[in-house]
Amino acid sequence: MTNKKTILDSIYGSIELEDTASKIIETKEFQRLNTIKQLGFTYLVFPGATHSRFEHSLGTHYLAREASSRLYLKKEDVVDVSLAGLLHDVGHSPFSHALEDSMIKLYGKDHLDVTIDIIEGKSPENELSDILGQHKRAVVNILKGKKGVLSRLISGNGDVDQIDYLGRDSHYTGVALGAVDISRILRVLTIHEGEFCVEERGLPSVEGLMVARMLMYRTVYRHKTALIAASLANDALEELNPDFEEFVQWNDCDFIAELKKKSPKTYESIKQRKIPKGLIVKEDEEKFGELVDSLEGSLVSCQYFKSPYKKEVLNVLTDSGIRPITDFSSIMGFLERELEGVGLLIFENAKEKGIRDALRRKNIPSQ
């Protein structure tokens, strides 16, 4: 007896799930994503940003299936890459990327490492791993970047993960800067001599995708208020230091409940949106560390956010063969300059003038 499902998605309409995918979404590992916010604490700024990793994972599954089918991949590869799309974020911590830095510090694992653990059956009371059956090894290798075109569909400039989250995050935040021409991009993806690339006629749509990502970082993903809340939550998680096997089963509600019991000041700050002041400074990580040292005693917290620029070069298929997108578009070089690392300084209101004066003396711009 098959277990097929149809789910109505806010972006793509009806998404049909085959038997294996249907069984996966019923597991406790996947259902946990229903209560993990895709954009962490961004809802404090954009009230509509309460969509979940569950929705994004379904969307990535759908786009991976659509793209791989359009590329005329083997049926087995279509199934494997679409399952990889479904599961690529199953290891996310509460509030998604917001707590990832502390998760790495505490446990030495990022969300992809935890995802692989879950798929391989290493998580507590695992329900998901056995369902994958013969697809398990292929899905793991896709997510580890070992399966060529299939891996490239899931991770890299122009991947289906990026296409979904930009369109979805734009929709829910109401920020039109992230709008993406999804159907056009899917139509111009191609494979040539085993290389994933985009047809030359599709360059404007792909450039639009890259620019949308930059604008969403400026407007949404690096909004100062959300970053301050995330930094406070990171500090609190390090103090809580939960057992790893317990932590990987937490959702947003579980984390907030622990904050209420053991870190009430941070809990009240986030719950009541009583967020301390902060400044974003554009410095490299080493100079930011020196700046923090010079401000010792004046800061509540601080955090450095590395550049999100993806260095994988997207190839373009021309009449004369494959060429890198940088041969056609100066936008990629522009993005590398614009998507830079930034540091966040957090402080009480009374310290603001002193910190601004210190930055001015050092000729360090802030916002």
C-alpha positions as CSV (number, residue, x, y, z in Angstrom):
1,M,0.0,0.0,0.0
2,T,1.4,3.4,-1.0
3,N,1.5,6.4,1.2
4,K,1.4,9.3,-1.3
5,K,0.5,12.8,-0.1
6,T,-0.4,16.1,-1.6
7,I,0.5,19.2,0.3
8,L,-0.6,22.7,-0.6
9,D,2.4,25.0,-0.5
10,S,2.1,28.8,-0.3
11,I,4.7,29.3,-3.1
12,Y,4.2,26.4,-5.5
13,G,0.7,25.3,-4.9
14,S,0.1,21.5,-4.7
15,I,3.3,19.5,-4.1
16,E,2.9,15.7,-4.6
17,L,5.0,13.5,-2.4
18,E,5.9,9.9,-3.4
19,D,5.9,7.1,-0.9
20,T,9.3,7.5,0.7
21,A,9.0,11.3,1.0
22,S,5.5,10.9,2.6
23,K,6.9,8.5,5.2
24,I,9.8,10.8,6.0
25,I,7.7,13.8,6.7
26,E,5.8,11.7,9.3
27,T,8.9,11.0,11.4
28,K,9.6,13.0,14.6
29,E,12.9,14.1,13.1
30,F,11.2,15.9,10.2
31,Q,8.1,17.0,12.2
32,R,10.5,18.9,14.5
33,L,11.1,21.3,11.6
34,N,7.5,22.4,11.8
35,T,8.4,24.3,15.0
36,I,11.8,25.8,13.9
37,K,11.5,29.2,12.4
38,Q,13.3,29.5,9.0
39,L,14.6,33.0,9.8
40,G,15.3,32.7,13.5
41,F,14.6,35.9,15.4
42,T,13.8,37.9,12.3
43,Y,10.1,37.9,13.2
44,L,11.0,40.5,15.8
45,V,11.4,42.9,12.9
46,F,9.3,41.4,10.1
47,P,6.1,39.9,11.8
48,G,5.3,37.7,8.9
49,A,8.7,35.8,9.1
50,T,7.3,32.9,11.1
51,H,7.5,30.3,8.4
52,S,9.3,27.1,9.2
53,R,12.2,24.9,8.1
54,F,9.5,22.3,7.3
55,E,8.1,24.5,4.5
56,H,11.5,25.4,3.1
57,S,12.5,21.7,3.1
58,L,9.3,20.8,1.2
59,G,10.0,23.6,-1.3
60,T,13.6,22.5,-1.8
61,H,12.4,18.9,-2.4
62,Y,9.9,20.2,-5.0
63,L,12.5,22.3,-6.8
64,A,15.1,19.5,-6.8
65,R,12.6,17.2,-8.4
66,E,11.5,19.7,-10.9
67,A,15.0,20.7,-11.9
68,S,16.4,17.2,-12.1
69,S,13.4,16.1,-14.2
70,R,13.9,19.0,-16.6
71,L,17.6,18.0,-16.9
72,Y,16.5,14.5,-17.9
73,L,18.4,12.8,-15.2
74,K,17.9,9.1,-14.5
75,K,14.8,8.3,-12.5
76,E,16.9,7.0,-9.6
77,D,18.9,10.2,-9.5
78,V,15.8,12.3,-9.6
79,V,14.5,10.4,-6.5
80,D,17.9,10.7,-4.7
81,V,18.4,14.4,-5.3
82,S,14.8,15.3,-4.4
83,L,15.2,13.3,-1.1
84,A,18.4,15.1,-0.4
85,G,16.6,18.4,-1.0
86,L,13.9,17.3,1.5
87,L,16.4,16.4,4.2
88,H,19.2,18.9,3.7
89,D,18.1,21.0,6.7
90,V,16.8,18.3,9.0
91,G,19.7,18.8,11.4
92,H,19.1,22.5,12.1
93,S,19.1,23.7,15.6
94,P,16.3,25.8,17.2
95,F,15.9,29.1,15.4
96,S,17.9,27.8,12.5
97,H,21.2,29.6,11.7
98,A,20.7,31.9,14.7
99,L,22.2,29.4,17.1
100,E,24.7,27.7,14.8
101,D,27.8,29.4,16.1
102,S,27.2,28.2,19.6
103,M,26.3,24.8,18.4
104,I,29.6,24.5,16.7
105,K,31.5,25.8,19.8
106,L,29.7,23.4,22.1
107,Y,29.5,20.2,20.0
108,G,31.9,20.7,17.1
109,K,29.1,20.2,14.6
110,D,27.1,22.4,12.2
111,H,23.6,21.7,11.0
112,L,25.0,19.6,8.0
113,D,27.0,17.4,10.4
114,V,23.8,16.8,12.5
115,T,21.8,16.2,9.3
116,I,24.2,13.4,8.2
117,D,24.0,11.9,11.7
118,I,20.2,11.8,11.5
119,I,20.2,10.3,8.1
120,E,22.8,7.6,9.1
121,G,20.7,6.7,12.2
122,K,23.0,8.2,14.8
123,S,20.4,10.4,16.5
124,P,18.4,9.2,19.6
125,E,15.4,7.0,18.9
126,N,15.8,7.5,15.2
127,E,12.7,7.0,13.1
128,L,13.9,8.4,9.8
129,S,17.1,6.5,8.8
130,D,15.5,3.1,8.0
131,I,12.9,4.7,5.8
132,L,15.5,5.9,3.3
133,G,16.6,2.3,2.6
134,Q,18.6,2.0,-0.6
135,H,18.6,5.8,-1.0
136,K,20.5,6.5,2.2
137,R,24.1,6.3,0.9
138,A,23.3,8.4,-2.2
139,V,21.6,11.1,-0.2
140,V,24.5,11.3,2.2
141,N,27.0,11.6,-0.7
142,I,24.9,14.3,-2.4
143,L,24.8,16.3,0.8
144,K,28.6,15.8,1.3
145,G,29.2,17.2,-2.2
146,K,30.5,13.9,-3.6
147,K,27.9,13.4,-6.4
148,G,28.7,16.0,-9.0
149,V,25.7,17.5,-10.7
150,L,23.4,16.1,-8.0
151,S,25.4,17.8,-5.2
152,R,25.6,21.0,-7.2
153,L,21.8,21.2,-7.5
154,I,21.5,21.3,-3.8
155,S,24.5,23.4,-2.8
156,G,26.3,26.2,-4.7
157,N,25.5,29.5,-6.5
158,G,22.1,29.1,-8.2
159,D,21.2,25.9,-6.3
160,V,17.5,25.0,-5.6
161,D,18.0,25.6,-1.8
162,Q,18.9,29.2,-2.6
163,I,16.1,29.6,-5.1
164,D,13.5,28.4,-2.6
165,Y,14.6,30.3,0.5
166,L,14.9,33.7,-1.4
167,G,11.5,33.4,-2.9
168,R,9.9,32.1,0.3
169,D,11.6,34.6,2.7
170,S,10.7,37.4,0.4
171,H,7.0,36.2,0.4
172,Y,6.8,35.9,4.2
173,T,8.7,39.0,5.1
174,G,7.0,41.2,2.5
175,V,10.3,42.4,1.2
176,A,10.0,42.4,-2.5
177,L,13.8,42.8,-3.0
178,G,14.1,39.0,-2.7
179,A,11.7,38.2,-5.6
180,V,13.1,35.5,-7.9
181,D,12.0,34.4,-11.4
182,I,11.9,30.7,-10.3
183,S,10.2,29.3,-13.4
184,R,12.7,31.0,-15.8
185,I,15.7,29.8,-13.8
186,L,14.5,26.2,-13.9
187,R,14.1,26.5,-17.7
188,V,17.6,27.7,-18.3
189,L,19.5,25.2,-16.1
190,T,21.4,22.6,-18.2
191,I,24.2,20.0,-18.1
192,H,27.0,20.0,-20.6
193,E,29.7,17.3,-20.6
194,G,28.9,16.4,-17.0
195,E,29.0,20.0,-15.8
196,F,26.1,21.9,-14.2
197,C,25.6,25.2,-15.9
198,V,23.1,27.8,-17.1
199,E,22.3,28.6,-20.7
200,E,23.6,32.0,-21.8
201,R,20.0,33.3,-22.5
202,G,19.3,32.8,-18.8
203,L,22.0,35.1,-17.5
204,P,19.7,38.0,-16.5
205,S,17.5,35.7,-14.3
206,V,20.5,34.2,-12.6
207,E,22.1,37.6,-12.0
208,G,18.7,38.7,-10.6
209,L,18.9,35.7,-8.2
210,M,22.4,36.8,-7.0
211,V,21.5,40.4,-6.5
212,A,18.3,39.4,-4.7
213,R,20.4,37.4,-2.2
214,M,22.7,40.4,-1.6
215,L,19.7,42.7,-1.0
216,M,18.0,40.2,1.3
217,Y,21.2,40.0,3.4
218,R,21.3,43.8,3.6
219,T,17.6,44.2,4.4
220,V,16.5,41.0,6.2
221,Y,19.2,38.4,7.1
222,R,21.5,41.0,8.7
223,H,19.0,43.2,10.2
224,K,20.6,44.5,13.4
225,T,17.7,43.8,15.8
226,A,17.5,40.2,14.7
227,L,21.3,39.8,14.9
228,I,21.3,41.2,18.5
229,A,18.6,38.8,19.6
230,A,20.5,35.9,18.0
231,S,23.7,36.9,19.7
232,L,22.1,37.0,23.1
233,A,20.5,33.6,22.4
234,N,23.9,32.2,21.4
235,D,25.4,33.4,24.7
236,A,22.5,31.8,26.6
237,L,22.9,28.5,24.8
238,E,26.6,28.3,25.8
239,E,25.6,28.9,29.4
240,L,22.8,26.3,29.2
241,N,25.2,23.8,27.6
242,P,22.6,21.0,27.2
243,D,23.5,17.4,26.5
244,F,24.0,17.0,22.7
245,E,21.6,14.2,22.3
246,E,18.9,16.3,24.1
247,F,19.7,19.4,22.1
248,V,19.4,17.9,18.7
249,Q,15.8,17.0,19.6
250,W,14.9,20.6,20.6
251,N,12.6,22.9,18.6
252,D,12.2,26.7,19.2
253,C,9.6,26.1,22.0
254,D,12.0,23.8,23.9
255,F,14.8,26.3,23.7
256,I,12.6,29.2,24.9
257,A,11.3,27.1,27.7
258,E,14.9,26.4,28.9
259,L,15.6,30.1,28.6
260,K,12.6,30.9,30.8
261,K,13.9,28.5,33.5
262,K,17.6,29.1,33.4
263,S,18.3,32.4,31.6
264,P,15.3,34.6,32.5
265,K,17.0,37.9,31.6
266,T,17.5,36.7,28.0
267,Y,14.1,35.2,27.9
268,E,12.4,38.5,28.9
269,S,14.6,40.5,26.5
270,I,13.5,38.4,23.6
271,K,9.9,37.8,24.7
272,Q,9.2,41.5,25.3
273,R,11.5,42.7,22.5
274,K,13.5,44.7,25.0
275,I,16.7,44.3,22.9
276,P,19.8,46.2,23.9
277,K,21.6,48.6,21.6
278,G,24.0,47.5,19.0
279,L,26.3,48.6,16.1
280,I,27.4,46.7,13.0
281,V,31.0,47.4,12.0
282,K,32.6,46.4,8.7
283,E,36.0,45.0,9.7
284,D,37.8,41.7,9.1
285,E,37.6,39.1,11.8
286,E,41.1,39.8,13.2
287,K,40.6,43.6,13.5
288,F,37.2,43.1,15.0
289,G,38.7,40.9,17.7
290,E,41.2,43.7,18.4
291,L,38.4,46.2,18.6
292,V,36.4,44.0,21.0
293,D,39.5,43.7,23.3
294,S,39.9,47.5,23.3
295,L,36.2,47.9,24.4
296,E,36.4,45.3,27.2
297,G,34.0,46.1,30.0
298,S,31.8,48.2,27.7
299,L,30.0,45.4,25.8
300,V,27.1,43.1,26.7
301,S,28.1,40.8,23.9
302,C,29.6,40.6,20.5
303,Q,29.6,38.3,17.5
304,Y,31.3,38.1,14.1
305,F,29.5,37.1,11.0
306,K,31.6,35.8,8.2
307,S,31.0,36.6,4.5
308,P,28.1,34.6,3.1
309,Y,29.6,34.9,-0.5
310,K,29.6,31.5,-2.2
311,K,32.8,31.1,-4.2
312,E,31.6,28.3,-6.4
313,V,31.7,29.6,-10.0
314,L,28.5,29.1,-11.9
315,N,29.3,28.0,-15.5
316,V,27.5,29.4,-18.6
317,L,26.9,27.3,-21.7
318,T,27.7,29.2,-24.9
319,D,27.9,28.3,-28.5
320,S,31.7,27.9,-28.1
321,G,31.4,25.8,-24.9
322,I,31.4,26.3,-21.1
323,R,32.7,29.5,-19.6
324,P,32.5,30.9,-16.1
325,I,29.8,33.5,-15.3
326,T,32.6,36.0,-14.4
327,D,33.5,36.2,-18.1
328,F,30.0,37.7,-18.8
329,S,29.0,39.4,-15.6
330,S,30.7,41.9,-13.3
331,I,28.0,41.3,-10.8
332,M,29.8,38.4,-9.2
333,G,32.9,40.5,-8.4
334,F,30.5,43.2,-7.1
335,L,28.8,40.7,-4.8
336,E,32.1,39.4,-3.4
337,R,32.9,43.0,-2.3
338,E,29.4,43.6,-1.0
339,L,28.8,40.3,0.9
340,E,31.6,40.9,3.4
341,G,32.1,39.9,7.0
342,V,30.8,42.2,9.6
343,G,31.1,42.4,13.4
344,L,28.3,43.2,15.9
345,L,28.8,45.1,19.1
346,I,26.1,45.0,21.7
347,F,25.9,47.3,24.7
348,E,23.6,49.0,27.2
349,N,22.1,52.4,26.3
350,A,24.4,54.3,28.7
351,K,27.5,53.0,26.9
352,E,26.5,54.1,23.4
353,K,28.2,57.5,23.3
354,G,31.5,56.1,24.6
355,I,31.5,53.3,22.0
356,R,30.6,55.6,19.1
357,D,33.4,58.0,20.2
358,A,35.9,55.1,20.3
359,L,34.9,54.0,16.8
360,R,35.1,57.6,15.5
361,R,38.6,57.9,17.0
362,K,39.7,54.7,15.2
363,N,38.0,55.8,12.0
364,I,35.8,52.7,12.0
365,P,32.5,53.1,10.2
366,S,29.4,51.7,11.9
367,Q,25.7,51.4,11.4
